[in-house]
Amino acid sequence: MKKIIILSIFLVAALISNAQKQDFTGIRIFVNPGHGGLDGDDRHMIETDFWESEGNLTKGLYLRTLLQNKNATVFMSRTTNTTADDLPLSTISTMANDANVDFFLSIHSNGFDGRSNRALVLYRGYDDQPVYPESKTFSNLLFPKLIEKGDYWTSTSTWVKGDWSFYPNWGTQGLGVLRGLTMPGALSEGSYHDYIAEGWRLKNFDHLLSESWVFLRTFAAFFGVNPETDGMISGVVRNPLKTPTYYFDASTTDKDIPLNGGLVTLTPGNKTYRIDNKNNGYFQFDSVPTGNYKITISEIPNFYQKEIDVVVESNKNKYINALVQQDTTIVPKLVSVTPDNLDSLILNPQFVFKFDLNMDTKKVAAAFSITPSVEADFIWSEKNTILTIKPKTTLTPKTNYQVTLTTAATSQWGVSIPDGFNKTYTTYNHTELILNANYPTNNQAEVSPYLQVRLQFNAPLKPESVDANIEIVNSEN
């Protein structure tokens, strides 16, 4: 009988130890927003005017609020963004050690060559030999939740690494901010701030907040705290008929340009979100009870209203890539034509027509003509808004060519341009070839021993006439 009682006591104790905690009471967390201030090492992205130091701090402050709302004890390495806040990494780890915290989190965004946008989580040690095994456990919980934020990643492959493996040339030095810790810790690179589309999203405080929610959900899973019963909705509103002028990965949803200023309404509940004018198209609703909802996107000039059904799950973010349709009744405009000079037209020109809407390529081709007649190639780009016309043969010198585009040219929805284009160009009267540019320049010093000489003329050359007429001689002839 005594054995049964003892086993029952152990069973109850085990059940209690495995039970979910109601909140973070008694749990101590140290939050380190990476960098500090607006100096050269604080990662300023010129194109988007984004500072990593600002983004890291905003995420950290949001996270502190979310954790404190759940009764966590939170310490931070900084709460403002000045040069004085950019503490030595050893000082930061000492602060965490002195605070006797249970976990340390360093918050960052990443950068490299402007062509990647992915998440990375690092912990101290080798991939298969973490100094604190709990650090690897936390990092593996965090990574998929970071990916859940959106669908705009250039890679979603798991990228969770020990810093000794990630920086093999450093031996066991690893990341300075993790080096001196006496507790588990991780460093999160939530996205790439130099990938311009992501840089614009990082200018939106709610996009930063979405990452803070990711950290909260990860800490809850790690410490066994009851997960959130509500969920989130976030997304980006885009025009599928236009591409950005900045670099984007064509395999991602960033191939479609975001739209500014629209109104997003969530029903039931009638919550609204006004999209900012920072070129990100981002919207977000957090703390949404689970259930079926509808979002309505409206008030974007020249675009139709759009409705999307959404199912919200507890403790998750539902991301929506929202493609809205342009008003098909809009009259297209011919924005520009180049070249714009009427005389001195080169003999191998390219005529570039730029429209403000996507055009019907066949109707535009039928509405175009050159007189005297010249056979040409039609090359469309930017989702049929830019047309480049390349004559297949060299034009005749000192000749007038009439270039015409009639109002029979239409948008892809059949709406005609209001005004046609009709200009007469005069080609050069070539009596001899003119060397317009050359590299290297005359008498240029210190050129590469593996030099490529480049000569640019004002008209095409016959290749067979070139080889016998070019010499390269040294200073002694």
N, C-alpha and C positions, 0 to 999 in steps of 0.2 A: 504493500500500500504506500509506503514512504517513497519508493522508486517512482510510482505513478505521479505522486504529488510533485516531486522534484522535476520530472520530465515536463509536467504541465507548466511549472513556473518558467522553465527554460523556453518552452514554446511560446508562452505569452510575451516573455522578454524579447524573443526573436521577432514576433509580430510587431511589437512596439517599435523596435529598432528599424524595421523595414517600412513602417508606415510613412506616408507622405506628410511632409511638414506643411502646416497651414501658411506659413510665410517665412521670411528670412531672419526671424528673431534669433539673436545670438550668433549670427554669421557676419564675419568681418571681411570686407572686400576693399582692395586698393585699386583705384582707377588712375591710370597714367595717360592723359592726352599727350601724344607725342609732340616734340618740339616746343616752341613757345616764342611769341613775338612775331614781328614782321621783318625779319632780317633775311640775308641771303640764304641761310641754311634752313629756312622755314617753308620752303617749297612754294614759291609764287608762280602760278600758271598765268602767263601774260594773256593768252588768248581768251581766257574766261574770267580773269581777275580773281582766281580762287587761290586762297592760302591754305595749305594743308594744316598749318598750326591752328587756324580758325575752325576748320572742319572737325579736327580731332577734338578740340575743346567743346564745340557744340554737342557732338556725340556724347562726350564724357559727362557734361552737365545734365543732358537729358537722361542718361543712364543713372546718374546719381539720384535724380528725382524718382525715377521708376523703382529703383531698389529701395529707397527710403520709404516710398509709399507702401512697400511690402516689409517694412520694419528691419531692413538690413542696416548694419553700421558701415558707412562708406567713408573712406579716406581718398583724397585726391592729391596728386603732385602739384597741380595748379588749378586755379579757378578763374584766372584772367589770362590775357594774351599779351604779355610784354616781354621785352628782351630779358628782364630779370627772371622771368618764369622758366627760361630755358636752362634748367638745372643740369649739372653733371649727372650722367647716367648712374654713377656709383652712389650719388646723393639720393637719387630717387629710390634705388633698391634699399638703401639704408633706412629711408623713411618708412618703406613698407615693412621691413624687418622690425623696426622700433614699434610700429603700430600692432605687431603681432597678428597680422591678418591671416585669413584662411586661403585667400587666393589673390593673385596679382594679374591685372589685365592692362596691357599697353595698347592704345588705340591709334592706328595709323591709316593712311591711304598710300598707295604705291605709285611708282612712276618708272618709266624706262625709255621707250622710243616713240610713244604716242600711238602705238598700233595694237596694244593689248588692253583688255579690261577683264580681269579675273580676280578671284579672291585667293589669299594665301594666309595660312596660320602657322606660326612657328612656336616651338617650345624648346627648352634647354636640353641638350644631349644629342645622341645619335637617333636616327629614325627608329631603330629597334631597341635602343637603350636610353630612354628618357631619364634624366636625373631624378625627376619626380614623375612616376607613372601617371599620377592624377592629371598632370599637365597635358599629356597626350590624350587622355580620356576626354578632357574638356575641349581640346582642339578638334577632336573628331566629332564631337557634338556640335561645335560651332560652325564648321565649314558648310554642311548642307543647309543650315539655316541662313547663312549669308547668301547662298545661291538662290534660295527661295524668294529673295527680295525682288527679282526681276528676271527677264528673259533676254537681256541685252549683253550677255557675256560673250567674249570671244572664245572662251573655253570654260567648261564646267567640270573638267577632270579634277578629281580630288587632289588638292595641293596642300597637304599637311606634313610638315617636316620638322625634324630636330635641327636646331641651328648649327650643330657641329657637322651634320651631313649637308646642310644647305650651303654652308661656307667652308668647304673642305680645306681651303688654304689657310684658314685661321686656326687649325688644330682644335683645341678644346676651349678657345677663348669665347667664341660665340658672340651673341648679342650682349652689349654692355649692360643694357637695362635688365636683362635676365640673369646676368653672371653672378651677382652677389646675393640673390634671393635665398632665403631660408624656408621658403614655402613654394607650392606649385604656382606656376605662372605661364602666361601665353602672350604673344604679340600678334595682333590681328591687322592684316593689310586688307581692308574691306573692299577696295576696288582701286582702279588706276585713275588718278586725277589728271594725268597728262593725256589720256584718251579723251578727246575734246567733248564728245557727247556725254561722257560720264562727268567731265569737269563741269558742264552746264547743269547736270542733275545735282551735283554736290553744292551748287549755289542755292538750292532749295532746302530750307531748314527741315521740311517734313521728310525729304529723302534722307537727310542725316538722322532724323528721329527714327526712321524705319530700321536703321542699323542698331540704334540703341535698344529697340524692341527685340531685335535678334539677340543681343547680348543678354537681355533680361530672360528671354525664353531659354537660352543656353544655361545660364546660372541656375534657373529653376530645375532644369533637367539634371544638372550636375549635382546639386545639393539635395535633390529629392523633394523640392517644394511643389505644392499643387500647381499644375499648369494653368495658364489663363483660360477662362471659360469663353471669353470673347475672341474674335478674330480681327483681321485687318483687310482692307481693300486698298490697293495702290495700282497705279498704271501710268502710261504715257499716251497722250493723244497725238496722232501723227497724220500727215498727209501722204498717202501711198503713191502719189503721182509726182512727188518732187524729192530730190536727194539733197543732202547737205553739201555745202561748198567745202567743208573741212573733211579731213580723212575720216573714213569709217570702214569697219570690216563688213564687206558685202554679204557675208553669211549671217549677219545679225539683223535684228529689227532696227538698228540704227541706220540702216540704208534708207529709211523713210524719215523725212524731216519732221521734228516736233512742231506743234502749233502753240502759239502763245495766246493767253487771254481768255480762253473759253470758260464756260461755267459747267461744272459737273454736279449733278443732283442725285442724291441717293434716296430711294424710296423702297419701303416705307420709312418714315422718319423725317423725310424732307430736309436732310442735311445737304448743304451746298459747299462746294470748294471752287474758288476762283483760281484758275491756272495763272501763274506769274508770267512775266515778260522776259524771262531769262533763258529762253531758247531750249527749254527742257520738256515742255508739255506735261509736266508731272502733276498728278493729283493723288490724294491719300485720305482715307477715312480709317482712324484707328478706334479700338474699343467698340467694335460692332458686334452685337449679339449674333449668335449663329442663326442661320436661316436663309431664306431665298430673298434676293433683292434685285432691284433694277437700277442701273445707273443711266442717266440721260445726259448726253453731251450737247450743249447748245451755245448760242451766242458767239459763234465763230464766223465772222463775215465771209460770205461766199461759200459756205459749207452747209450742208443739210444737217439737221438734228439727227442724232443717233442714239438708239437705246440698246443696252446690253444687259442680259440676265446674268446674275452673279450668285453663286452659292458660297456662303461664308462658313468656314469651319473653325472650331475653337483652337486657339493657340497657334494659328497659322496665318500667313499673309497670302491673300488671293491677288495675284498680279494680272493685269489686263493690258495687252497691247491693243489700243483702240484706234482703228483706222477709220477715219471719217471720209465721207464722199463729198467731193467738190460739187457746187451748184452747176448743173449741166446747161443752164441757160445763160451763163456769163459769156459776154462777147470777148473773144481772144484779141490780144493786141500784139502787133509786131513791135518789139521793144527796140531792136537795133539791127543794123546791117553793117557789116564790114567787108571790104574796105570802104571808107567813107570819102576817099579822094576820087575825083572824077577823071583826072588825067594822070599820066605817068603810071598807068596800071602795068604791073609786071606781067610777063608772058606766061607764067604758071601760077595764077592767082588761086585763092580759095575765097569763096563768098560764104560768109557766116550769117545766118538769119536766126535771131533769138526771139522767141515768143514767151508770153507770160503764162500760157496754158499748154497743156498737152495737145498736140495737133494730130489730125488725120494725115498720115504720111502719104497716102496715095493721092488724096485731093490736093495736098500742097505740091507734090511733084507735077500733077497735071496742070496746076495754076502757074507753074514756073516756066520761063523761057529765056533763052539768050539769042540775040540776033546780031550778026550772022549766027546761024545755028552751030552749036558746039555740043558734042556728046560729053556728058559729065556723070560722075558718081555722086549719089546722094547718101550722106552719112548722118544718121540721127544719134543724139546723145541726150543725157539728162532727162530720160524718160520722155523723149519726143518733144522737148521744148527748144532744142538747139539743132539746127540743120546746117551742116557744112557741105558745100557744093564744090567739087573739085573737077575742073575740065580734064578730060582724058588726054587731050593733045595740047601742045603749046600754041598759044594764041599768036595771031599775026601781028607784026610790029606796025605801029602808026595806023591803027585801025580803031574805028568806033564800034563798041559793043553795047547793045542795049539789053539791060538786065531787067526783067519784069516779073512781078508776082501779083496776080490778080486777086480780086476779092472772092474768087472761087475757092481759095484756101480756107479750110475750116478747122475748128477744134475737133477733137475726137468724138464730140457729141453733135457735130454737124452744124455748129454756129460759125458763120463766116467772119473773117476779119473785116472791120469797117472800112479800112483804107488799104489800097494796094501799094505796091512799090514799083517805081519806074525810073531808072536812071541810065544815062549813057556814060560809059567809061571809055577813055582813050589809052591805048597801049603805048609803051615806049617806042620811039623810033631808034632802034638799036643799030648803030654803025660799028660798035665794038663792045666786047664784054667789059663790065666794070667790076673790079674787085671791091666789094662793099666792106668786107671784114676779114681779118686773118689772125691766126694764133700760131706761134707767138708773134708779137708785134716786132716791128723793125728794130734791130739792135737790142732786143731783150736779153738780159743776162740771167744766169743761173737757171736755165731751163733743165727739165728732167732728161737724163740720158736715154730714157724710154719714151721720148717725145712723140706725140701725134700732131702733125701739122694739119691745120684746118684752114681752108680757103672758102669763102662764101662769095658767090657771084650774084649778079642781078638777073641772071637767067640760067636755065638748065644748060649743062655742058653735054656734048656727045662724049661718052666714056672712052670710045676708041681714039679720040683725039687728045686725050690727056696724057697718057703714059709717056709718050715720046717728047713731051714738051715741059716736063718737070725735072729739075736737077736739084740735088743737094750736094754742095761742095764745102770743104773746110776752108779755114782761113788762108791756106796756101794754094787754094784753087784746085 
